């Protein structure tokens, strides 16, 4: 049997398509009256695209796409644009007449054509897709991710429903529905993809640092290589855990590894409660902040929720909302011209749009900028009780004189604070974090927390860590000195601009050297730093982040950067 081909329709294909449309929509479905030409076309075909599925030059099925910015859409014949909650603008395309010839219905063709149309939309920067779904096929459209708008349409004797989805929603659904994903992948493997764009979906994962493990060895069999590698692409502590933490872990390690931990990390919760003077009922422990973000956002949000995030900002939040939950999110842009500072007056104006959840990372990653507690409290005073303010305080302990909002979160029904012991307490490898929120919020989330979610070595390390806060406070003071030392050294290197920050990292800019040349050259010398372009939609070009290390490692990083930039200048 000849291989299935997926391609854009040629002019000859269009003639065949119009005949198939007549056979199905005029003769079979009686949507249109018969005509002597035996062909069915309309004015939209002047600018529509068709994607066809063919085998041995025979069209088995097709789908039509009205491109963004088109003067007319098919739905204009039935509904007023004012009835829709989204604009008919340069981001909107319309899918039409998904058609499969009768003998090929019930195969993977409809799903492959829908997938092809999604890839067309993404490749043509269409962020929203509109369609009219035939009533008999609504289960299929809902399965692939479309949302019905409650607007029935009658065309001839055929009933339709208006429906829409963002391209992100469709991508998320097609990626996360295992059965749909397997059908698409199997169909693509057996087909010839001849469309003028890739069949690969854009990356459906959140980008993180950690590339330094490529040099050490991800199989963890050559850890001795770590002495040759500087992991400045992640924000792990430059200092080790307190000596007492290492001592107790070493002493009891065999038992800690072979024994099941307390089911709900109750001892750890007690230790956090004592150290932070927060009621135990207001604390939920988890295996790192990402664990808690994934847990909570699935329970707090729906596809229709409105979320506001900073841009740029730690990418996990946008990833969970857009890629996993299929939501649209709004972004509050931090401007490079303002040093990425938080403009609270402009932020409060944007809040007037109304949101279900607002996410702040404070200090922000990757900018390092800090929002004073009184500013956040003022923002909170303007929020309706139904709006949740989520504050990620992963780096707040590095800010001298900072004020955590844990206490406010424990008393409030609409504030949640996320804390991690990874960065400021040297437990990145152990994965320990916690949420602080109203007892009712914590109780609701606790029901969805898996048993034994925090390992016994991690619980033990965290409990011991919280007994020695003076040790860590001293390291945080040293971090401030080391950050200033690293910043001064970078500023003395021609071609580097520092963007002021206040955590355990610095944001830097290369005005005259391309980042795609600079970072690999540094990696070849053992220095890994973070390209932060994936942490926002408007991140300026040539911005990178470097973490603060100890005195000797800081100077080693400076030497490598200086050498790479000098070599780049010499080659020009």
SEGU-790248 format. One record per residue (C-alpha): residue in one letter; x, y, z. Coordinates in pm, whole numbers, plus 50000, padded with zeros to 5 digits. Example, Ala and Ser with C-alpha at 12.3 -4.5 7.8 and 13.67 -1.06 7.14 Angstrom:
<atoms>
a512304955050780;s513674989450714;
</atoms>
This chain:
<atoms>
x500005000050000;x501275034749910;x502405057050196;x500045083550329;x501145118950240;x500325150550439;x500765182150233;x499335215550130;x496755212249854;x497775220949498;x495395237649251;x494575203549106;x493895190749458;x491455219349513;x489345208449215;x489125173649368;x488395188649713;x485445208849579;x483995177049426;x484425157949755;x482805186749943;x479815184449710;x479465146749755;x479565149150135;x478015182650229;x475395185749952;x474485149649873;x475265130550197;x474545156450469;x472135179050273;x473775209950416;x473785226450072;x471385223749776;x472435203249473;x473995220449173;x474675208648816;x478455213948848;x478795187649121;x481285210649295;x481125230349618;x483275260749689;x482825295049847;x484435329549863;x486725319650149;x488575296149916;x490245326849764;x492565329050065;x492085296550261;x494775270150291;x493945233250257;x495925205050414;x495275171750245;x495915135450333;x496635116250010;x497565081349913;x498685073649556;x497415107949443;x493945101149586;x492665125449850;x491405106650156;x490665137150370;x491365174050416;x490985203950644;x490705240750552;x492355269250743;x491375305850726;x494615324250806;x495025351151076;x494065385950960;x491665373650692;x488855398150607;x486185371550659;x485685339750853;x483075313050791;x481485319351128;x480705355351023;x477725341450826;x476065329551146;x477225349851446;x478185385751526;x481845389851628;x480665410251926;x479325377952077;x482865364852130;x485095372452428;x488265372852214;x489295396351931;x489215387651561;x492765399051504;x496085388451357;x496355360251611;x493135342151513;x492735314951251;x489675294151174;x489575256851103;x486895245750859;x485405215050699;x487495187350849;x486455160750602;x487225123450573;x485915102650284;x483415076850404;x485585046150354;x488375061050572;x486305073150866;x487185057851199;x490895058151119;x493605081451250;x493135105350954;x490955130751137;x493455132951423;x496435136051186;x494725164150994;x493845182051318;x497445178551433;x498665191751096;x496345221751129;x497685228751479;x501245228251347;x500175251551065;x498655275451323;x501765275151543;x504035279851243;x501965309751132;x501835325751479;x498125319651532;x497645318351908;x493855312151898;x491825288451684;x488125291851607;x485955264851453;x482415252651399;x482135216451504;x479445193951360;x477225182651647;x477775145951569;x481545150851605;x481595171951923;x483045143752140;x486055142751908;x486555180551917;x486255181852295;x488705152852326;x491375171352129;x490965202552345;x488295225252200;x485955244352431;x482315247352325;x481035283152338;x477335275152380;x476455290252043;x474535264951828;x474505270551453;x472175255451192;x473495253550837;x471055236650604;x469985205450790;x473285202050981;x473765213751340;x477065229051450;x478525243951768;x480935273251781;x484115263351963;x487575276552030;x490945267852181;x494325283952200;x497135266852015;x498705260852358;x495565243252479;x495475220252177;x499195213152202;x498855205252571;x495915181852514;x497485163652221;x500755159852414;x499295149252747;x496515125852634;x498545093952607;x496195076152368;x495895106052132;x499645111052144;x500315074752055;x497865075851763;x499485107551626;x503035094551667;x502185061351507;x500405079051220;x503335102451161;x505785073351158;x503775056950881;x503245088950678;x505275111850458;x505185146550613;x505485170650319;x504175202150484;x506495232750482;x506985232450860;x508195207251112;x505985179851249;x507745183951583;x505765201951848;x507715230652008;x509355219352330;x506685210052581;x508985211552882;x510235239353104;x513895247153045;x516155246653349;x519835248853419;x521815217953506;x523605212753175;x526815209553376;x525825173453444;x526545166053079;x530215172053162;x530155153353494;x528125124253362;x524395120153413;x524895083553502;x526695096353817;x529555072053764;x532285098453721;x531595123353999;x535315130754025;x534865152453715;x532935177853924;x536225194454023;x536725204053658;x533225218653616;x531695250953749;x527925247353778;x527025284253756;x523945276253543;x522035265653857;x521565284754180;x522705258754429;x524415271654742;x528145278254711;x528595265855070;x528005231055219;x525285222655474;x526055229855838;x528625205255979;x526015191156216;x523745182355922;x526525163155750;x527435146056077;x523955132556154;x523375121255796;x526695103155785;x526105086656122;x522635073056039;x522775070455659;x522275032355625;x519125033455837;x517875065355666;x518195049155325;x516465016355410;x513585030155618;x510235045055510;x509785081255620;x506945095655830;x503885095055604;x503145132555595;x506535145955713;x504945155656045;x508295159556223;x509535182655948;x506325202855966;x506825206156343;x510415218056291;x509315244156032;x506505255656263;x508955260456551;x511645277756343;x509245301156161;x506625305756437;x503885294456199;x501015271556308;x501475235656192;x498055236056026;x499355263055791;x502305242755654;x502485216955378;x505845200055306;x506895188354961;x509795174154762;x511035207954639;x509145238654524;x508415224054179;x506625194954345;x504405219554531;x503815241454225;x502605211654022;x500425199454309;x498825232554399;x498255247554055;x496335216953936;x493995221154232;x493755259254235;x493295265753864;x491175255653569;x491685262153201;x489465293053237;x491425308353527;x493125341653469;x496755342553584;x499265371053594;x503015364353609;x506095386053590;x508135385953270;x510945375853291;x510465351653581;x511155315653684;x509655296053395;x507965267653585;x504875288553654;x504185297953292;x504975262253185;x502475246353424;x499755271553333;x500255271952956;x501625237852864;x500065214953124;x496795232653209;x496295247752862;x495575282852992;x496175317552860;x498255338553099;x498965375653120;x502455389053176;x503565419753364;x506635431153174;x509705441053374;x511535466053158;x515265464553096;x515305502553075;x514205503253441;x516755477253547;x513895451953558;x512575469553870;x509035462653987;x506805492653910;x504045488654168;x501905517254033;x501885502053683;x501315467453836;x498285479554030;x496815494053711;x497155460453539;x495415443553832;x492235461653733;x491815435553458;x490935410353730;x492835378153799;x492285345253977;x495965340254064;x498925364154068;x502435349654092;x505405368954229;x508915354654270;x510615376454529;x513515382454489;x512805375954126;x514725350453922;x516505358253688;x516555395753752;x517515394654121;x515245424154196;x513445425354532;x510005438954618;x509745453554966;x507205436355193;x505225468355240;x504815471554862;x503415436154836;x501105443155130;x499825474054951;x499195453354638;x497395427654852;x495125454254997;x493825461654646;x493015425454563;x489535410454594;x489285381054836;x488815357354543;x492255365154396;x495115343254519;x498525359554558;x501235332954528;x504665344754648;x507765323754580;x510435332754836;x513165308854722;x515895335454751;x514565358355021;x517075346855285;x519895361555077;x518385396355118;x519595412855436;x516715428155632;x514115411455412;x510665404055548;x509025371255466;x505245371555420;x504805337155577;x502925352155872;x500475370355646;x499955338655441;x499095318855756;x496395344255849;x495025351055503;x492705331155279;x494205344554956;x497985344755013;x500225314354962;x503975315755025;x506235289454870;x509575283655043;x512445260454958;x515455248955158;x517375242054838;x519105274954762;x519745292855089;x520165261455299;x522325239655071;x519765211755030;x519175212654653;x519995175654624;x517625166354907;x514555184154759;x512725199655054;x510215228255038;x506975239055200;x503905260455148;x502425284355403;x498745292455364;x495435293555550;x494655260455727;x491685253855496;x493885257855188;x496545235055332;x493965208955431;x492525208655078;x495985204654921;x497115178655173;x494445154855043;x496255154554708;x499755150654848;x501175115654789;x502255096455100;x505995096755175;x506495125654931;x509625137955114;x512325111555159;x513605102255505;x517165115355444;x515655148055319;x513345151555620;x516195143855860;x518545168455688;x515935196055688;x515035191256056;x518695193456154;x519215223455923;x516515243356102;x518415238856432;x521445257856301;x520075289456141;x522965310656271;x525375290856048;x523265298455742;x522755335055831;x526545338855836;x526785322455492;x524105345955358;x526155375855474;x529205361155300;x527115356754985;x526485394254977;x530245400554990;x530965374254726;x528245388054496;x529775422754519;x533205407854449;x531925389154142;x530055419854015;x533145441754047;x535235416053861;x532705413253579;x532425450753543;x536185452353490;x535925429053188;x535305448652866;x532065437752699;x530125428453015;x527285448853164;x525905440153509;x522215443453593;x522005449253967;x520475421254173;x520215411754536;x520275373454554;x522905346354498;x523295353354126;x523885381453879;x522195389753550;x524645401053284;x524515414252928;x526905410452637;x526495441252416;x528845430752138;x529275392552146;x526595367352054;x525415345752342;x525245314752119;x529005318152066;x529945329652415;x528225303352633;x529525272652442;x533045287152452;x532785290752829;x531435255152859;x534385241652666;x536505256252948;x534335240553220;x532125270753302;x528365265853265;x526095296453282;x522385301053214;x520825314852898;x517625330153040;x515825336152709;x513285308952797;x512275326853120;x510075352452949;x508585364552623;x510465397652613;x513895388552748;x516465410952575;x519065394452357;x522455384052496;x521325382252860;x522795354753079;x522775345753449;x525745335153660;x525515321854013;x527685334154299;x530385309854408;x533155309754671;x536095333954640;x538415310954444;x535705298754207;x534535334254143;x538035343554028;x538265312053817;x534995321753644;x536275357053582;x539435343753419;x537445321053188;x535005348553086;x537825373253025;x539715347952813;x536675338952603;x535815375252534;x539385383952443;x539485354952198;x536165366552049;x537545401551996;x540755387851843;x538775367451587;x536765397351463;
</atoms>
